[in-house]
Amino acid sequence: MREFNMAPDTVKIELRIIACGLLMKEPAHRYFTKVIKLVIVALNNICIKTQFSLLSIYK
């Protein structure tokens, strides 16, 4: 379960990268690819957590 606990930290790091990119006037397409990756990671983490919680309910 340790890798799931590390997930919020990776999200924070991604947000910092995006914020830095905005400050440095990074090209828009790179910014959007980072946002999309961030959203995908966040959705995967939510899905994993909900699946585990459902499994623990049924056990």
N, C-alpha and C positions, 0 to 999 in steps of 0.2 A: 504493500500500500504506500510505500515511501515515495514512489514516482508520482503518485496522484497529489501528494502533499506539496511536491515541488512545482506543480503546475501554475499556481498563482504567481510565483516568482518569475517564471518564464514569460508570463503575460505582462508583468510589470516591466521586464527588460525590453520586450517588444514595443510596449508603449513609449518607453524612453527613446528607443531607436527611431520610432516614428516622429516623436516630438523633435529630436535632434535633426532629422531630415527636413522637417518643416522650417526649423530655424535657419538651416543652411540653404533654403530655397531649392530643395531637391526636386528633380523632374517629377511631374505629377504621376506618370505611369509607374514609377518605382514606388512612390508613396501608396498608390492604390493596391499594388501587388502585396505590399507589406500588410495593409489593412485586411485584404482578403485572406492571407495566410493566418493572420491573428484571429479572424473570425472562425476559420476552419479549425484551428487549434482549440479555441474556446468551445466550439460545438462538440468536438470530439471529447474533450474533458467532461462536459456536461453529460453527454451520452454514456460515457464510461461510468461516471458517478451514479447516474440514475439506474443503470443496469445492475450495478453492485447493490444499491439500496433495495431494488426490487428482489434480487436473489436472496438477500439477507432476510427479507420479509417472508418469503416463501419457505425458507429452510426451517 
